[in-house]
Amino acid sequence: MKFNQLLVDELNLLMQFNLDSAATGIKVRSDACEATQVAIKSLFEKGLCTLSDGGYLTDQGVEIAESADKILRALSH
């Protein structure tokens, strides 16, 4: 399996959450590009964030975001 564009968009959104503070969420505005809106709704449907327009990461969302962060750091060297 390869990363398709939706998965890349989801990963990029996960990287926007502040992993140092569970009390910090994000909101995808209604004027955001369609790809971003689709990606955040997909994260919500997968149970990784609390609202269809962002909100906070769920426990599983935090785990996935931390893994994504590790992958990004490893590949960025």
N, C-alpha and C positions, 0 to 999 in steps of 0.2 A: 504494500500500500504506500502511496505517495501522499504528500501534503497537497491538497487541492486549495484553491484560492479561499474558499470559505474557512477551511482549517487555519490557514495563515492569518486571515482576518480575525478569527477567534483568538488565536495565540497573541496577536498584537494587542487585542483588547485586554486579555488577561494580564499582559505586561503593564497596562495602565493602572491597575489596582495597586495600592500601596501595601506591600506585603509586610511592612514594619508596623502597620496599624490596622487592626481589624475594624476599627471604628471609622475608617475612611473608605467611602465608596465612590462610585462614578455614576454619571448620568449621561446617557447618549440622547442628545437633543433631537427633536423631530426634524430639524433641518440638517442633520448629519447626512452624509452620503448613504445611499441605499445599501451598499455593501456593509457598512458599519451597523446600520439598523438591523439588517438580516443576521449579522454575526452575533449581536448582543441578544437578540431574540432566541437564537440557537443555543447560546450559553445558558439562558434562562430555562429553555425547554430541556436541556441536559442536566439541570439541577446544579449548575455551577455558580449562578448568581441569584439573588433574591427577587429581582424585579425584571420585567421584560425590557426595561430601558436601562438596566444596570443594577443599581442598588449596591449591595455588599456581596462579597464572595461567601458561598456556603463553605462548610468544612471541606467538602470534596473539591470545591473550587480553589481553596487555598492550597491544597495538596497539588493540584494540577498546575496552578500558577507557579508554585515553588519549583516543580519539575521543569516547567517551561523556562523559568529563569536560569536554572542550572544548565539546561541545554544551550540557551542563548549565550551564556557566559563561556561555556566550553568551546562553542563554535566561533566565538568572536576573537579568539586568541590567534 
